[in-house]
Amino acid sequence: MSQIRNLIMRYIPWLSMPSFHISFTDVVEIIILSVIVYRALVWIKDTRAWTLLKGIVIICVFILIARICQMDTITYIITKGLDIAILAALVIFQPELRRVLEQLGEKKIFSALIPFESPKDVKQRFSDKTINELVKACVEMGKAKTGALIVIEQNVVLTEFERTGIALDSILTSQLLINIFEHNTPLHDGAVIVRGDRIVSATCYLPLSDNMELSKELGTRHRAGVGVSEVTDSLTIIVSEETGKISLALRGKLMRAVSPEVLREQLTIVQNKSIDARKFKLWKGWSK
């Protein structure tokens, strides 16, 4: 056993750790690093990076064997190509890394650290009437099996997708939505973008998701809905032209065949309705 240990320490000297005294700062550092590693593994598992990670692990095992067997030529080539490999990894994982940074920017770090909660920070995105009109339009289009793709903007502005379509800037009504997605109309192809109580653009192009876990029976409309939810925080409503069922896409996840009640519930969450001043809480969990 000691021979194996000496062999490992000979070729992998960084594994030998000197004795040291553990302080409170070291414990905090270990906890922070553990959380970071855990979140990184969860992120990798939920994306296509999981498959690529397994390939990287195989390469690392090969490098370890090359070091132990003293394959100097292979070790030299790997060392010189390490910088290129890092750049290649950044290019390969670019969509996933972008989404991670966006999610980090969306988190209200300071409000979590400072436990004061003010109703002034809460801004209602759209009215109850808009929710009713959206639910009514989706139910009616589902009954008629009219395909629809409705993207509801939240914090991330959808200007880059809005520019790909035709500007409308119209008050959202169920009749208008049904008319837009009616077959053989000029605006039925593509997505509608909703900002607040208005339809800002129609016939918009959305990025398609390359998530391999999505069902093969899903068409372009569903993949576009999931795709835009992967790169933004928008809520996307998809009405299937084949089945008439309503689906929701949020943060890269697809909820299929939801009921009108679930649709209304999700819209209410996204609505971010203003808090009544009488329910204002000085501390989270403590009533004033």
Disulfide bonds with the S-S distance in Angstrom:
none
